Amino acid sequence: METHQKPLLKTVWIVLLSLVISMASLNVASAEAPTDAQQAENAFFRGSHLLSRDNMTEALPALEEAVQFDPGNEKFRRVLAVAYNNYAIRLSKDGKTLEGLRFMEKAHSVVSNDEQIQKNFVNACMQLAAVPDDKIPVRDKLHFLRKALELDPEETTLKKALAALINNEGASRNPGASSSEEIKSLEEAMSLDPDNIKIRKNLCVSVYNLALEHEKRGELEQEVDLLQKSARLCPKDHTVEQALARTLSNLAVIKGNSGDYESQISLLKDALELEPGDSTTRNNLAAAYNNYAVADNSLDFASRVSYLENAIKLDPKNPLAHSNLSNILAKEGIMEYKAGQISKATALLEKSLKHDPKNKAAQSNLAAIYHNQAISYGEQGKHEQEIQQLNKALSVAPDNQQIKTDLALAYNDHAVSLEKKGETKQQISLLTKAGKLAPDNKVIKENLTRAKEKEISGKPKDETKQGAKK
């Protein structure tokens, strides 16, 4: 590709014509030492003369001397910049690309507001990527491309060329070598060309490798940060996700051991999202929920229940989570019972026993609720409801003798009420159940005998007796 660089000669000839006027003002015969301005004029005259003869090697030092003595002289600076620019173009045509670029950079540094000089420099820099590294070293390519991008920051071609160069430089390093500097360079490349898949992949690998270095030093938090960054760069990369899940789990163990259950739970949830099928992570998260629910006294009842229910969802056969949830529900149920909130207490205690049927506190208190409700039904003559509640009470407290006795009497009373309806078979059935619960109760025995006799003869020998409950 040819560079579109324009020599700037017209200015030089205009300046040369002005030299006659300039020289007339010099005090040649003066015995005093020449001033900086005089030395600048002399050097400029000499340089311009050499420039007109196309003697660049001697003209440039003289023009540089003129600018050095009088740096604010725009005319001197302008001629030197044009000379640099034209010399740079000549060198480039002779195949001395790098040397030409350096002179073109000098031209811009002398006169930074010249659009044509700036354009020549940017165009030359844009072609660097295609030049073999043996002609222009990578460090020089990087320098000039960055310089050109400073002058034209919106030029897409420049951005892509610089990004590719930075990426290739990073990829050419020793395999496995990873450092913050390499990541910093690749991040710069990606900022220049964010859609470049190769750059993104190289950055992903570099960040991943650095994470592994932190793993070797036991720096798990830094490792997690880097692996999360790597995962964002390479979504769905199984190697990265697997490593991240493992590290999150390891860090979670440390957090849990220090009592930071909230952080432990958060880390394990992230790990499980990455590896949903990992049973160890599921069980660890279940344990974390359980530990948090029972360890933190600042948690309210609803939060404790929620955490324990989450634990059971993750690990349904975890006996400790079931037991803890049962205890918390029982405790709350007893509080509601004492406060007179029977409906709430019943629901909580029933739920408690579903998670631990052997919970003594839940058993005794729920049995008491059922028992009291049964007595109330009995006093109202609602024997069927009474029997139903007493059976429920007996199911949760099967060794409670008082409940057995009251249930036997309830069967007896219900049997008495059925006699008037002539339902002898059902009466016998109820009295038989009562007799099994209270085999020594004489009233029940007598009522059962009379009921059986009535079934045989069709009429009773005497009045059936009703039992008395405590």
N, C-alpha and C positions, 0 to 999 in steps of 0.2 A: 504494500500500500504506500503511495507517495504522500509525503507531508505537504500540506498547503501552507507553506511558510513564505512570507514575502520579504525580500531584502528592502531595507529602508535607506535609500541613497540620496534622495532629493534634499533632505535636511542637511546632510554633510556639505553639499555644495553651497547652500545658502550661508552656512556658518563660515565657510572659507572666504566668501566675498566680504564678510563683515570683519575679517581679520585686519584688513588695511586700516580701517578706521580705529580698530582697537590698538594697533601697534603705534599709531601716531601719538597716542597719549602716553606712551612709555618714556620715562626719563632715562635714556640710555647712558647719558654722560654722567649721571649722578654717581657720586662717590659713596653714597650711603648704601647699606645692605638692602637688597630688594625685599619688598613686603611680600606677604603671602599672596596678595592679589596679583602682584607683578609676577611672582613665580608661577602662579596658576596660569596667567595669560601666556607666559613663555612656554610652559609645558603644553598648554592647549594648542598654541601655534605650531609647535614642533610635532605634536601628535596628529594634528589635522593635515600637516604637510605630508607626513608619512602615510596617512590614511589615503590621501589623494594619489599616492604612488602605489597603493595597494600593498603596502608593507605592514601587514597586520601584526606581526610578531614584535615590531618596535613601536608601532602606533598605539597599541592598546596600553602598554606601560606608561607612555607619555600622557595619554588621556586620563588614565587612572590617577596619575600624579596631579593633574590639573584639578580633578574633582576632590582629591585629598586636601589640597591647599585651599580650595574654595567650594566646600560641599553644598553651599546653598545656591550655587550658580546653575540655574535650570538649563541654560544653553550647554554648558559643559556636560552636565548629566545626560542631556538628551543625545548629544553626539556619541558619548561613550556607550549608551544603551543601544543605539543604532549599530554601532560598530560591533558590540557583543552579538547582537541578533544576527547580523549578516555573516559574521565569522562562524557562528553556530550552524547556520544553514550550510555554509561551505564545508564544515567538518562533517556534517551529517551526510552530505552528498559523497564525501570521500570515504564513507563507511565508518567514520569515527563517531558513532552515535552517542555514546556516553559522554565523550568530551564535548560534543556539540550541545547536549542537554545542559551540561554544567554552565556553558557560556550563555545559553538561553535563559537559565535561571538567574545568572548574574544580570542580564539585561533587564529582567523584570524587577530585580531587587533595586536597581539604580533608578528606574522610572516605572513605578508600580501602576500608574494610571494610564498607560498606553494600551489601548484596546488591541491593536494589531500585534504588539509584542506578546501580550498575554494570550491571545488566540494562538499564535505560533507555538508558544510553550505548551499550552494545553493539548493542542493537536499532536505535538511530538510525544508527549507523555502517554496519550491514548494508545499509541502503537507499541508501547513497551512490552505488553504481555506476550506478543508474538515473537519478540526477539529472543534467541537462545540464551540460556543462562551463562554460557561460556563467553558471550560477548558483553552482556550486562548482568552483573551479579544480582541475586534476588534482593539483597539489602538496598541496592541502588534503585531497583525497580519500585520497591515499596516507598522509598523516599520520594521519588518523583511523582508517583501516582497520588500519594497523599498530598503533596504540594499542589498538584493540578486540581485535586478535588477541593482544596481550600479556595482556589480561584473560581471554580465552577461547581458548587456543591450539589446542584440539581442534575448534573449530567449522569444519566443512567448507565451509559457505557463505561464511564470511569468507575462508577460504583461496583458494577459487576466485575470489571477487570481487576480491581483492587481486592474484592472479596475472594475471587478465585485464586489470586496470588497468595493471599494470606492463608487460605485453606490448604493449598498445595504445600506451602511451607510447613504448616503444622503436620500434615500427613506424612511428610518426608522424614520426620524425626524417628528416632529409634522406636521400634515396636514396644508397646507397653509403657513407654515413658509418659508420665502424666504430671502436669504441674499447673499451678494457678495461672502462670504466665501464658501457657498454651491455651487454657480455657479463655482467658481474657482476649487473646488474639482471635480465636474462633468466634467469640461473641461479637467482636468488632466486624468480622466477616459476615456474620449473619445479620447484623444491623444494616449492613450495606446491601445485602441481597437476601432478604428474609424468606424468599420462596425457593431458595437453592436447597434441594433435598440432600445433596452430598455434604454440604456444609453442616446442615442440621444433624445428619447422621454422625459426622466426625465429632461434632460438639457433644452429642449424646454419649458417644463412646468415651470421649476424654473425661467427661464429668463422672461417668460410671467408674472408670479406672481410678480416678481420684477418690471416689467413695470407698473403693476397696482398700486404698492405702490407709484411710481413716479407720477402716474395720480392723486392720492389722494392729493399729495402735489402741484399739478398744474405744475409740471416740464415736460412740453410736449416734449421738445426736447430730454431729456433723455429717456422719454417713447417711442418716435419714434425709437430711436437708438436700444433700447432693443426689441421692437416689430419686427423690421426689422431683428434683429439677431434671434429671435424666429421663424420668418417666413422662414429664411434660413435653420434652423434646421428641421422644420416640413413643407415642401412645401405642398401647397394645403389644409392646415388646415383652415377650414372656420372660426372658432372662432378667430384664430390669425389674419387672413387676414381682417376680419370684424373690429376687434379692431384697427388694424393698419390703415385701411382706414378712420375710424372715427377720429383717433388721427391726421392723416395727414391733414384732412379737418379742424379740430379745430386749428391746428398750422398755417394752411394757412390763416385763418381769421386774426390771430394776425399779420402775415407778411404783409397782405394786408392793415391792418389798419395803419401800420407803414410806408407804401409806398414802401415796398420791393416786388414789383410785380413779379419780376423774380423768387424769392423763392416761392412766393404764387402759381404761375403757375406750377412750378416744383412739389410742394407738391400735388396740386390738380390733376395733370396728373398721379402721382403715385397712388393716392387714387382711381381715376377713372379706372385705369388699374386693381386694385384689385376688385372693385365693379362697373363693366361697366353699370349696370342697375340703378345706383343710380341717380335719376333725380336732387336731390339737389346739388350733387357734379358737375354734368354736368352744371347746371345753374350757380353755383359759379365760375366754370372755365371759362364759357362764360363771366361772369361779369369781371373776372380778366383780360382776354384778352382785353376786351373793355377799362377797366380803364388804363391798361398799354399803350395802343395805344394812348390815348388822354392825358395822364399825363406826359409822358417822352418826353421832347422836343428834346432829343438827338437822338431819333429814326428817321431813314430815311423814306421816303415815302413808299417804298416797304415793309418795316417792319410793318409800321402802318396798311397798307392794309392787310397784311398777318394775323396779330393778329385779326383784326376786322372780316375778313373772317372766321377765326377759331371760333370766338365767335358766328357767325351766323350759322355755321355748327352745333354747339352744341345746340344752342337755336334759331332756325329759326324765331321765332315770337318775338324776342327781338327788340322792336322799337328803343331803344337807340343805339344799335349797328348798325342797318340799317341807322339811322340818322347820326351817327358819320362817318360811312364809306362814305355816300353820301357827307358830307361836305368836307372830305379829298380829295375825288375824284374830286369834283367841284373846290376846291382851286387849285389843281394841273392842272386841265383842263384849268382854266382861265390863269394860268401862261404860259401854252403851247400856248394858243390862242394869248396872247400878244407877245409871241416870234415868232409868225408866223407859228407854227407847227399845222396847221389846222387839219390834219388827227388824230394826237395824241389827240388834244383837243377834237375833236368830239367824239372819242371813250371813253374818260374819262368822258365827260359830259353825254353821253348816259348811261353809266354804273351808274353814280351818280343818275340819275333819276329813274333807275330801283329799287334802294334801297330806294329812297324817292322821289316819283313823285311830291311832293309839294316844293321841294327845289328851292327857288326863284332864287338864284344865278345861279344854273345850268340851270333853265328854260330860263332866259333872255339871257345868253351867248350862249346857244345852239341854241336858236331861231335866234340870230343874225348871227351865222355861217350859218344856213340853208338859212336865208334871203339873205345874201350876195352871197351865191352860186347861189341862184335863180336869182338874178339880173344879175349875170355874164352869166347865161344860156340865159336869156332874151335878153341881148345885142347881143348874138350870133344867135338869132333867134331859139333857141332850146326851144320852148314853152312847150313841154311835160315835159322835165326835170325841167324847171322853175316851172311849176305847182306842180310837185312832191315835190320839195324842199320847196315851199311855204306852201304846205299842212303839211309837217313835222314841219315847223316853227310854224304854227298855232296850231298844236296838242300840242306843249309844251308851247305855249304862246297864249291861246285862246282869251284873252282879248286885244291883241295888234291890235289896229285899223289900223296902217300902213300896217301890214302884210295882213289884210283883204282887204284893198284897192288894194294893189299890186297883190294879188291873183285874185281879180275881174278883174283887167286890163289884167292879164296874160290869164285868161279864154277868155276875149274879143279878145285879139291878136291872140290866137290860133284859135278862131272861124273865124276870118278874113282870116287866112291862109288856113282854110278848105273850104272857099267859092269857091276858084278857082278849087277845086277838086269836087265840086258839092255835098259835103257831108252836105246837109242842116239839116238833123235830128240831127247829132252830133253837128253842129253849134248851133242849137237852144238849145240843152242840155247844152252846155258850156255857152252860153249867159244867160240862165236861172240861172245857178249857180252864174254867175257874178252878176246878178241882185239881188240875195238874199244877197250877200256880200256888194254890193254898190247900194242900191235901189234908191238913188238920182242922180246917174250918168246918165246924159242925153245921152251921146254917147252910153252907153251900152243899154239904153232903145230903142234908135233909131235903133241900129243894130239888136236887138231882134225883133222889129216890122217888119223890112224889111225882116228878115229871115223867119218869119212866113208867110208874104205875098208871098214871093217867093215859099214857100212850097205849098201855095194854088193855085197860078196862074202859077207857074213854071218859073217866071222871076222876078227880083228885080225892084223896082221903082227907086232906086238911088244907088250910090256907098256906100258900107259899110264903116264905119269910124273906124279907129284904135285909141285906147286910149293911153294916155301918162302916164307913171309911174314916180313916184318920185324916 
